[in-house]
Amino acid sequence: MAFPKEWSKAELQKLYGNKFRNCNLHHQTPSSRGGETNEFNLFPWKRRRHNAWHYLFLNMTIWEVWETLSYIHRCLFQGDTEKINRDWLRVCRLETKEHKEVHVNRQFGIEILQDKWIIAFGSDDLKHAEEYMKYMMLFIIFGSHMADTDYLFDNGNLTEFFEKYPANEDRLRAFNVCFGRSADWQRIKARVSKILRELP
């Protein structure tokens, strides 16, 4: 598969639509938070799962969710209350302070939020959620090349790819989470395979 240097959102939607049916393009750093509309920030997500993510996390970045994932999971699945607010939304940047407080303080039945978590991540298991988020991070690292994972398993292609697309801060962070700081090609391929194989 030949990849153009840069994809428009419409081109990415068409590319991903052939592989990921009924998907929306999700900004991993939301555009409202300064996220760019490019292949390394857009993740093809089934609409229902995408909607559930925003119900839970509003305009949190992927890194804000990653850093608080275990806390949010404890709030949803290890508490003993029937109602809960989404206090983790305090990191969001919204139009006004009042708007944020409305979202943070609104009470929800715990089962509603549990259901949204299961829809978004495919399971109520924290480890599955972590693996799913690593899958999301693969798109931060590899962008549109995730539509052709056979490409990623060729060492020569990986070398060329990393020479062509040097890492910025987000991509380096995603790489470290998924592969560690000093991964060789074999480890990268093994980890990509494991993440794809264990998707819930």
C-alpha positions as a LaTeX table, in Angstrom:
\begin{tabular}{lrrr}
\hline
Residue & $x$ (\AA) & $y$ (\AA) & $z$ (\AA) \\
\hline
Met1 & 0.00 & 0.00 & 0.00 \\
Ala2 & 1.38 & 3.41 & $-0.97$ \\
Phe3 & 0.96 & 6.16 & 1.60 \\
Pro4 & 0.88 & 9.86 & 0.68 \\
Lys5 & 3.05 & 12.19 & 2.72 \\
Glu6 & 0.04 & 13.75 & 4.47 \\
Trp7 & $-3.57$ & 12.64 & 4.65 \\
Ser8 & $-6.59$ & 14.92 & 4.84 \\
Lys9 & $-9.26$ & 13.92 & 7.34 \\
Ala10 & $-11.54$ & 12.83 & 4.47 \\
Glu11 & $-8.78$ & 10.66 & 2.98 \\
Leu12 & $-8.09$ & 9.06 & 6.35 \\
Gln13 & $-11.80$ & 8.43 & 6.88 \\
Lys14 & $-11.93$ & 6.63 & 3.53 \\
Leu15 & $-8.74$ & 4.65 & 4.22 \\
Tyr16 & $-9.83$ & 3.57 & 7.69 \\
Gly17 & $-13.42$ & 3.02 & 6.60 \\
Asn18 & $-12.29$ & 0.13 & 4.41 \\
Lys19 & $-10.72$ & $-1.61$ & 7.40 \\
Phe20 & $-12.59$ & $-0.29$ & 10.46 \\
Arg21 & $-16.31$ & $-0.33$ & 9.67 \\
Asn22 & $-18.64$ & 2.41 & 10.99 \\
Cys23 & $-15.79$ & 4.39 & 12.50 \\
Asn24 & $-15.43$ & 7.99 & 13.58 \\
Leu25 & $-12.07$ & 9.71 & 13.65 \\
His26 & $-11.30$ & 10.50 & 17.27 \\
His27 & $-8.81$ & 13.26 & 18.18 \\
Gln28 & $-6.56$ & 11.71 & 20.84 \\
Thr29 & $-5.60$ & 15.20 & 21.91 \\
Pro30 & $-8.93$ & 16.96 & 21.26 \\
Ser31 & $-8.99$ & 19.83 & 18.82 \\
Ser32 & $-10.51$ & 21.90 & 21.65 \\
Arg33 & $-7.26$ & 21.23 & 23.54 \\
Gly34 & $-5.01$ & 22.20 & 20.63 \\
Gly35 & $-4.81$ & 18.75 & 19.03 \\
Glu36 & $-4.00$ & 18.66 & 15.32 \\
Thr37 & $-6.12$ & 16.98 & 12.67 \\
Asn38 & $-3.49$ & 14.65 & 11.27 \\
Glu39 & $-2.86$ & 10.93 & 11.00 \\
Phe40 & $-0.83$ & 10.76 & 14.22 \\
Asn41 & $-3.64$ & 12.27 & 16.31 \\
Leu42 & $-6.67$ & 10.58 & 14.74 \\
Phe43 & $-7.89$ & 7.17 & 15.87 \\
Pro44 & $-10.60$ & 5.25 & 13.96 \\
Trp45 & $-13.21$ & 4.29 & 16.49 \\
Lys46 & $-16.56$ & 2.56 & 16.26 \\
Arg47 & $-19.17$ & 5.27 & 16.80 \\
Arg48 & $-20.75$ & 3.67 & 19.87 \\
Arg49 & $-17.39$ & 3.24 & 21.59 \\
His50 & $-16.33$ & 6.74 & 20.61 \\
Asn51 & $-19.49$ & 8.23 & 22.10 \\
Ala52 & $-18.99$ & 6.25 & 25.31 \\
Trp53 & $-15.41$ & 7.59 & 25.63 \\
His54 & $-16.59$ & 11.21 & 25.45 \\
Tyr55 & $-19.44$ & 10.48 & 27.87 \\
Leu56 & $-16.85$ & 9.34 & 30.40 \\
Phe57 & $-13.95$ & 11.66 & 29.63 \\
Leu58 & $-15.39$ & 14.69 & 27.78 \\
Asn59 & $-12.35$ & 16.47 & 26.27 \\
Met60 & $-9.61$ & 14.87 & 28.35 \\
Thr61 & $-6.50$ & 14.05 & 26.35 \\
Ile62 & $-5.38$ & 10.46 & 25.95 \\
Trp63 & $-2.54$ & 11.19 & 28.40 \\
Glu64 & $-4.90$ & 12.58 & 31.07 \\
Val65 & $-7.04$ & 9.45 & 30.76 \\
Trp66 & $-3.97$ & 7.20 & 30.81 \\
Glu67 & $-2.61$ & 8.82 & 33.98 \\
Thr68 & $-5.92$ & 8.50 & 35.85 \\
Leu69 & $-7.22$ & 5.26 & 34.34 \\
Ser70 & $-6.72$ & 3.08 & 37.42 \\
Tyr71 & $-8.26$ & 5.77 & 39.68 \\
Ile72 & $-11.32$ & 6.07 & 37.43 \\
His73 & $-11.63$ & 2.28 & 37.29 \\
Arg74 & $-11.58$ & 2.10 & 41.11 \\
Cys75 & $-14.27$ & 4.78 & 41.31 \\
Leu76 & $-16.49$ & 2.90 & 38.90 \\
Phe77 & $-15.97$ & $-0.73$ & 39.87 \\
Gln78 & $-14.63$ & $-0.87$ & 43.43 \\
Gly79 & $-16.82$ & 1.62 & 45.24 \\
Asp80 & $-20.05$ & 0.95 & 47.10 \\
Thr81 & $-22.11$ & 3.99 & 46.07 \\
Glu82 & $-25.05$ & 3.99 & 43.70 \\
Lys83 & $-24.33$ & 7.49 & 42.37 \\
Ile84 & $-21.08$ & 9.18 & 41.47 \\
Asn85 & $-19.82$ & 12.35 & 39.84 \\
Arg86 & $-17.01$ & 12.52 & 37.29 \\
Asp87 & $-14.51$ & 14.44 & 39.40 \\
Trp88 & $-11.71$ & 13.36 & 37.03 \\
Leu89 & $-13.07$ & 15.92 & 34.54 \\
Arg90 & $-11.42$ & 18.73 & 36.54 \\
Val91 & $-8.46$ & 18.53 & 34.14 \\
Cys92 & $-10.72$ & 19.42 & 31.18 \\
Arg93 & $-10.57$ & 22.86 & 29.64 \\
Leu94 & $-14.07$ & 24.09 & 28.92 \\
Glu95 & $-15.59$ & 27.40 & 27.87 \\
Thr96 & $-16.21$ & 28.62 & 31.41 \\
Lys97 & $-15.51$ & 27.59 & 34.97 \\
Glu98 & $-19.25$ & 27.24 & 35.52 \\
His99 & $-19.54$ & 24.90 & 32.54 \\
Lys100 & $-16.80$ & 22.70 & 33.97 \\
Glu101 & $-18.43$ & 22.59 & 37.41 \\
Val102 & $-21.71$ & 21.45 & 35.87 \\
His103 & $-19.95$ & 18.50 & 34.24 \\
Val104 & $-17.80$ & 17.67 & 37.27 \\
Asn105 & $-20.61$ & 17.83 & 39.82 \\
Arg106 & $-23.39$ & 16.16 & 37.85 \\
Gln107 & $-24.41$ & 12.89 & 39.53 \\
Phe108 & $-24.79$ & 9.67 & 37.55 \\
Gly109 & $-26.01$ & 6.23 & 38.46 \\
Ile110 & $-22.87$ & 4.13 & 38.78 \\
Glu111 & $-24.27$ & 1.47 & 36.42 \\
Ile112 & $-24.58$ & 4.03 & 33.62 \\
Leu113 & $-20.90$ & 4.94 & 33.86 \\
Gln114 & $-19.87$ & 1.31 & 34.24 \\
Asp115 & $-21.78$ & 0.54 & 31.05 \\
Lys116 & $-20.02$ & 3.39 & 29.21 \\
Trp117 & $-16.63$ & 2.06 & 30.33 \\
Ile118 & $-17.47$ & $-1.45$ & 29.09 \\
Ile119 & $-18.67$ & $-0.07$ & 25.75 \\
Ala120 & $-15.56$ & 2.11 & 25.31 \\
Phe121 & $-13.00$ & $-0.54$ & 26.28 \\
Gly122 & $-14.83$ & $-3.78$ & 25.50 \\
Ser123 & $-14.56$ & $-5.10$ & 29.07 \\
Asp124 & $-14.74$ & $-4.02$ & 32.72 \\
Asp125 & $-11.18$ & $-5.27$ & 33.22 \\
Leu126 & $-8.53$ & $-2.60$ & 33.88 \\
Lys127 & $-5.79$ & $-4.53$ & 32.06 \\
His128 & $-7.96$ & $-4.75$ & 28.96 \\
Ala129 & $-8.51$ & $-1.00$ & 29.12 \\
Glu130 & $-4.76$ & $-0.43$ & 29.39 \\
Glu131 & $-4.11$ & $-2.67$ & 26.40 \\
Tyr132 & $-6.82$ & $-0.91$ & 24.41 \\
Met133 & $-5.23$ & 2.44 & 25.16 \\
Lys134 & $-1.88$ & 1.08 & 23.98 \\
Tyr135 & $-3.67$ & 0.14 & 20.75 \\
Met136 & $-4.81$ & 3.77 & 20.50 \\
Met137 & $-1.21$ & 4.86 & 21.07 \\
Leu138 & $-0.05$ & 2.73 & 18.13 \\
Phe139 & $-1.90$ & 5.21 & 15.92 \\
Ile140 & 0.02 & 8.06 & 17.59 \\
Ile141 & 3.24 & 6.22 & 16.72 \\
Phe142 & 2.45 & 4.80 & 13.28 \\
Gly143 & $-0.48$ & 6.89 & 12.02 \\
Ser144 & $-2.06$ & 5.68 & 8.78 \\
His145 & 0.33 & 2.72 & 8.58 \\
Met146 & $-1.90$ & 0.98 & 11.14 \\
Ala147 & $-4.27$ & 0.32 & 8.22 \\
Asp148 & $-1.63$ & $-2.05$ & 6.82 \\
Thr149 & $-0.01$ & $-3.85$ & 9.73 \\
Asp150 & 1.86 & $-6.18$ & 7.35 \\
Tyr151 & 3.91 & $-3.09$ & 6.50 \\
Leu152 & 4.97 & $-2.77$ & 10.13 \\
Phe153 & 6.39 & $-6.30$ & 10.27 \\
Asp154 & 9.07 & $-5.58$ & 7.69 \\
Asn155 & 12.28 & $-4.36$ & 9.35 \\
Gly156 & 13.22 & $-2.30$ & 6.32 \\
Asn157 & 9.89 & $-0.53$ & 6.37 \\
Leu158 & 10.23 & 0.25 & 10.07 \\
Thr159 & 13.68 & 1.71 & 9.56 \\
Glu160 & 12.44 & 3.87 & 6.68 \\
Phe161 & 9.36 & 4.89 & 8.64 \\
Phe162 & 11.25 & 6.13 & 11.71 \\
Glu163 & 13.71 & 7.98 & 9.50 \\
Lys164 & 10.87 & 9.67 & 7.62 \\
Tyr165 & 8.78 & 10.50 & 10.70 \\
Pro166 & 11.05 & 11.49 & 13.61 \\
Ala167 & 9.30 & 11.36 & 16.97 \\
Asn168 & 7.74 & 14.39 & 18.59 \\
Glu169 & 6.89 & 14.49 & 22.31 \\
Asp170 & 3.58 & 12.62 & 22.03 \\
Arg171 & 4.92 & 9.96 & 19.70 \\
Leu172 & 7.99 & 9.38 & 21.86 \\
Arg173 & 5.81 & 9.06 & 24.94 \\
Ala174 & 3.52 & 6.58 & 23.18 \\
Phe175 & 6.57 & 4.61 & 22.00 \\
Asn176 & 7.93 & 4.38 & 25.54 \\
Val177 & 4.58 & 3.19 & 26.92 \\
Cys178 & 4.12 & 0.56 & 24.22 \\
Phe179 & 7.68 & $-0.66$ & 23.70 \\
Gly180 & 10.01 & 0.71 & 26.37 \\
Arg181 & 12.85 & 3.15 & 25.88 \\
Ser182 & 15.25 & 0.95 & 23.93 \\
Ala183 & 13.21 & $-1.50$ & 21.87 \\
Asp184 & 14.67 & $-3.26$ & 18.85 \\
Trp185 & 12.66 & $-4.16$ & 15.75 \\
Gln186 & 11.82 & $-7.64$ & 17.04 \\
Arg187 & 10.44 & $-6.27$ & 20.30 \\
Ile188 & 8.40 & $-3.66$ & 18.43 \\
Lys189 & 6.86 & $-6.29$ & 16.16 \\
Ala190 & 6.21 & $-8.67$ & 19.07 \\
Arg191 & 4.51 & $-5.94$ & 21.11 \\
Val192 & 2.36 & $-4.77$ & 18.18 \\
Ser193 & 1.27 & $-8.37$ & 17.61 \\
Lys194 & 0.46 & $-8.86$ & 21.29 \\
Ile195 & $-1.57$ & $-5.65$ & 21.49 \\
Leu196 & $-3.54$ & $-6.52$ & 18.36 \\
Arg197 & $-4.07$ & $-10.11$ & 19.50 \\
Glu198 & $-5.37$ & $-9.12$ & 22.94 \\
Leu199 & $-7.85$ & $-6.45$ & 21.84 \\
Pro200 & $-11.13$ & $-6.99$ & 23.68 \\
\hline
\end{tabular}
